[in-house]
């Protein structure tokens, strides 16, 4: 098997590294006055380019989620109740983090708490306290609709791709619809539109992960490489470089090509990134580190905005040098995530050990 559970966790560790780089170095306007970093190369901001590539992490996580859901639900009837239970397990982690950092924000950082805003943040519906938790709403949508999604994806693969791809295409070209029906443009400003667009856009990469698992696509790719004697570390590294280059160059088209969004490429590039990352790190000195990061990926995702964007940004940029900042923030977020999971184990009397990642 090319992408087993351990490999899955390793790839998530790599993706969480990309995500932290994205939010540390990818948005210069987010860095507050007095906080900055020293580049590795003075005249070339390679941190920025690597960070922008890190935007692919969303698609990677959703692909892995679909991949893992297929494995865990294979030859099983999936009920709405079981998906709801899974959603509540995610909320347990989220609510612990939510209350801890909301209290810190209120007493130490003058967080203004309003009733409606608090409620929406509590459910992750309209996150303003922790903006990077927007994915919770999307993931809950995918979970609660998974019994229906599974029935569609278990059809003949051509029908499955047609339906999922059709939803994706209709979502992309919705601007044309609203251009024709101008009297309905007000709908684009509503929360319902936001929910529909987010689901319609991202469900496709989730579905691709499911189908890749169902039809053993990665195994087929590997056999193809092996047939032509291309199962080499240098080939895997070259594959990673090509994915990085294509996405980086394509990002220059954003704003120049009508309706083009860099995330539209990610349903193609994310499986390639996962495939080559898995093979390259099969036997690698960094494998154990990435595995550990992957184990705490859910917690790191949920808390990292407090270190990269809001409360503790000054502490995060303290090392000054970019590579040291990234290592330092990895340490801070991983340690905090471990602490959060220990608290969760105590509160909900769970077995000791590492919490199962959201994306399994």
C-alpha positions in Angstrom: 0.0 0.0 0.0 1.4 3.4 -1.0 -0.5 5.6 1.4 -1.0 3.6 4.7 -2.0 5.2 8.0 1.5 6.1 8.9 2.2 7.6 5.5 -1.1 9.6 5.8 0.2 11.0 9.1 3.6 11.9 7.6 2.0 13.7 4.7 -0.2 15.7 7.2 2.9 16.6 9.1 4.4 18.0 5.8 1.2 19.8 5.1 1.1 21.4 8.5 4.6 22.6 7.9 3.4 24.3 4.7 0.5 25.8 6.5 2.6 27.4 9.2 5.1 28.8 6.5 2.1 30.2 4.6 0.8 32.1 7.6 4.2 33.2 8.8 5.7 34.4 5.6 3.0 34.5 2.9 1.2 37.6 3.9 3.5 40.5 4.7 0.6 42.8 5.7 -0.3 40.5 8.5 3.1 41.0 10.2 2.6 43.7 12.9 5.0 46.6 13.3 8.1 45.5 15.2 7.8 41.9 14.1 9.8 40.9 11.1 12.2 38.2 9.8 15.6 38.0 8.2 15.6 36.2 4.9 17.8 33.2 4.1 18.9 35.0 0.9 18.9 38.8 1.1 17.8 39.6 -2.4 15.4 36.7 -3.0 12.5 36.2 -0.6 12.4 32.4 -1.0 10.3 32.2 2.2 7.5 34.1 0.5 7.5 31.7 -2.5 7.6 28.6 -0.3 4.8 30.1 1.9 2.6 30.8 -1.1 3.0 27.2 -2.3 1.8 26.3 1.2 -1.7 27.3 0.2 -2.0 23.8 -1.2 -2.3 22.5 2.3 -6.1 22.9 2.4 -6.5 20.7 -0.7 -4.0 18.2 0.8 -6.0 17.8 4.0 -9.3 17.5 2.3 -7.9 14.9 -0.1 -6.5 12.9 2.8 -9.8 13.2 4.6 -11.7 11.8 1.6 -9.0 9.1 1.2 -9.3 8.1 4.9 -13.1 8.2 4.9 -13.2 5.7 2.1 -10.8 3.3 3.9 -12.8 3.5 7.2 -16.2 3.2 5.5 -15.4 0.6 2.9 -18.1 -2.1 2.7 -20.1 -0.4 5.5 -23.4 1.4 5.8 -22.6 4.9 7.1 -25.4 6.6 9.0 -26.0 10.3 9.8 -25.8 9.4 13.5 -22.2 8.1 13.1 -21.2 11.2 11.2 -22.8 13.4 13.8 -20.8 11.6 16.5 -17.6 12.2 14.5 -18.5 15.9 14.2 -19.1 16.1 18.0 -15.6 14.6 18.6 -14.1 17.4 16.6 -16.1 20.0 18.5 -14.8 18.7 21.8 -11.3 19.6 20.8 -12.4 22.9 19.2 -14.4 24.0 22.2 -11.5 23.4 24.7 -9.2 25.5 22.5 -12.0 28.0 22.0 -12.7 28.6 25.7 -9.0 28.7 26.7 -8.0 31.3 24.1 -11.2 33.3 24.4 -10.5 33.7 28.1 -6.9 34.7 27.4 -8.1 37.2 24.8 -10.7 38.7 27.1 -8.4 39.2 30.1 -5.1 39.9 28.4 -5.9 41.3 24.9 -9.1 43.2 25.3 -11.2 40.8 23.3 -14.7 42.3 22.9 -17.3 39.6 23.4 -20.7 40.1 21.9 -23.5 37.6 22.3 -24.2 36.8 18.7 -20.6 36.9 17.6 -19.6 34.6 20.6 -22.3 32.1 19.5 -21.2 32.0 15.9 -17.6 31.5 16.9 -18.6 28.8 19.4 -20.1 26.8 16.6 -17.4 27.8 14.1 -20.0 29.1 11.8 -18.6 32.6 11.3 -15.2 32.6 13.0 -13.8 36.0 13.9 -11.8 35.1 17.1 -9.8 32.6 15.2 -10.1 33.1 11.5 -8.2 30.0 10.4 -10.9 27.7 11.9 -13.1 28.5 8.8 -12.5 24.9 7.7 -14.5 23.5 10.7 -17.7 24.6 9.0 -16.7 23.0 5.7 -15.6 19.8 7.4 -18.8 19.6 9.4 -20.7 20.0 6.1 -18.8 17.2 4.5 -19.3 15.0 7.5 -23.0 15.5 7.8 -23.5 15.0 4.1 -21.1 12.1 3.8 -23.8 9.4 3.8 -25.2 11.0 0.6 -21.7 11.7 -0.8 -20.7 8.1 -0.2 -23.7 6.8 -2.2 -22.8 9.1 -5.1 -19.1 8.1 -5.0 -19.9 4.4 -4.8 -21.6 4.6 -8.2 -19.7 3.9 -11.3 -16.6 6.1 -11.2 -17.6 8.0 -14.4 -21.0 8.9 -12.9 -19.3 9.8 -9.6 -16.8 12.1 -11.3 -19.5 13.6 -13.5 -21.7 14.5 -10.5 -19.0 15.8 -8.2 -17.2 17.5 -11.1 -20.5 19.0 -12.3 -21.1 20.6 -8.9 -17.5 21.9 -8.9 -17.9 23.4 -12.4 -21.3 24.9 -11.6 -19.7 26.5 -8.5 -16.8 28.0 -10.5 -19.1 29.5 -13.2 -21.7 30.8 -10.8 -20.5 34.3 -11.7 -21.8 33.8 -15.2 -25.2 32.9 -13.7 -25.3 36.0 -11.6 -24.2 38.1 -14.5 -27.2 37.0 -16.5 -29.7 37.2 -13.7 -28.6 40.5 -12.2 -31.7 40.8 -10.0 -30.4 37.8 -8.0 -26.9 39.2 -7.3 -27.9 40.1 -3.7 -27.8 36.3 -2.9 -24.0 36.3 -3.4 -23.8 38.5 -0.2 -25.7 36.0 2.0 -24.4 33.4 4.4 -26.3 30.7 2.5 -24.3 31.5 -0.7 -21.0 31.3 1.3 -22.0 27.8 2.6 -23.0 26.6 -0.9 -19.9 28.0 -2.6 -17.5 26.6 -0.1 -19.0 23.2 -0.2 -19.4 23.1 -4.0 -15.8 24.1 -4.5 -14.0 21.9 -2.0 -16.2 18.8 -2.1 -14.4 17.9 -5.4 -10.9 17.4 -3.9 -12.5 15.5 -1.0 -14.3 13.3 -3.5 -11.0 12.8 -5.5 -9.4 11.5 -2.3 -12.3 9.0 -1.8 -12.0 7.8 -5.4 -8.2 7.5 -5.4 -8.5 5.2 -2.3 -11.4 3.2 -3.8 -9.7 2.5 -7.1 -6.1 2.2 -5.7 -4.8 5.0 -8.0 -1.6 5.6 -6.1 -0.7 1.9 -6.4 -1.3 2.1 -10.1 0.9 5.1 -10.4 3.7 3.4 -8.5 3.6 0.3 -10.7 3.9 2.6 -13.7 7.0 4.2 -12.3 8.4 0.8 -11.4 7.8 -0.5 -14.9 10.1 2.2 -16.3 12.6 2.0 -13.5 11.6 5.4 -12.2 11.0 4.3 -8.6 14.0 6.4 -7.4 14.4 9.1 -4.7 15.7 11.5 -7.3 12.5 11.0 -9.3 10.3 11.6 -6.3 12.2 14.8 -5.4 11.9 15.9 -9.0 8.2 15.3 -8.8 8.0 17.6 -5.8 10.0 20.3 -7.5 7.7 20.2 -10.5 4.6 20.5 -8.4 6.1 23.4 -6.6 7.2 25.1 -9.8 3.8 24.6 -11.6 1.8 26.0 -8.7 4.2 28.9 -8.1 4.2 30.0 -11.8 0.4 29.5 -12.1 -0.2 31.8 -9.1 1.0 34.6 -11.4 -2.1 34.1 -13.5 -4.4 35.0 -10.7 -6.2 38.2 -11.6 -5.1 38.0 -15.2 -7.2 35.1 -16.4 -11.0 35.3 -16.0 -12.5 33.2 -13.2 -9.0 31.6 -12.4 -8.2 30.9 -8.8 -5.0 29.2 -7.9 -7.0 26.7 -5.7 -8.6 25.4 -8.9 -5.3 23.7 -9.7 -5.0 22.0 -6.4 -7.4 19.2 -7.1 -4.8 18.1 -9.7 -1.6 19.1 -7.8 -2.6 17.9 -4.4 -2.7 14.1 -5.3 0.7 14.5 -7.0 2.1 16.3 -4.0 0.8 13.5 -1.7 2.1 10.8 -4.0 5.6 12.1 -4.2 5.8 13.2 -0.6 4.8 9.7 0.6 7.4 8.0 -1.6 10.2 10.5 -0.8 9.7 10.3 2.9 9.3 6.5 3.1 12.8 6.2 4.4 14.1 9.6 5.4 15.7 11.2 8.4 12.8 13.7 8.7 10.1 11.0 8.6 9.7 10.7 12.4 9.5 14.5 12.8 6.8 14.8 10.2 5.0 11.9 11.7 4.9 13.6 15.1 3.7 16.8 13.6 1.0 14.9 11.7 -0.2 13.4 15.0 -0.9 16.8 16.4 -2.0 18.4 13.1 -5.6 19.0 14.2 -4.5 20.9 17.3 -1.8 22.9 15.5 -4.3 24.0 12.8 -6.8 25.1 15.5 -4.3 27.1 17.6 -1.7 28.4 15.2 -3.5 31.7 14.4 -2.9 32.8 17.9 0.9 32.5 17.3 1.1 33.6 13.7 -1.5 36.4 13.5 -2.9 37.6 16.9 -2.0 37.2 20.5 1.5 35.8 20.5 2.9 37.0 17.2 5.7 39.0 18.9 6.9 35.8 20.7 6.7 33.9 17.4 9.0 36.3 15.5 11.4 36.6 18.4 14.2 34.4 16.8 14.4 36.9 13.9 15.8 34.5 11.3 13.1 32.9 9.1 14.2 29.3 9.5 14.5 29.7 13.3 11.1 31.3 13.4 9.5 28.4 11.7 11.2 25.8 14.0 10.2 27.9 17.0 6.6 28.2 16.0 6.5 24.4 15.2 7.7 23.8 18.8 5.3 26.3 20.4 2.2 25.0 18.5 3.1 21.3 18.9 3.7 21.7 22.6 0.4 23.6 23.1 -1.4 21.0 21.0 -0.1 18.2 23.2 -1.2 20.1 26.3 -4.7 20.6 24.8 -5.0 16.9 24.1 -4.0 16.0 27.6 -6.7 18.3 28.9 -9.2 16.7 26.6 -8.2 13.2 27.8 -8.8 14.3 31.4 -12.1 16.0 30.7 -13.6 13.2 28.6 -11.7 10.3 30.2 -10.2 9.2 27.0 -7.4 6.7 26.7 -3.9 8.2 27.1 -1.9 8.7 23.9 -2.1 10.9 20.9 -5.6 12.0 19.7 -6.6 10.6 16.3 -6.2 13.3 13.7 -9.2 15.0 12.2 -8.2 13.9 8.8 -8.0 10.2 9.3 
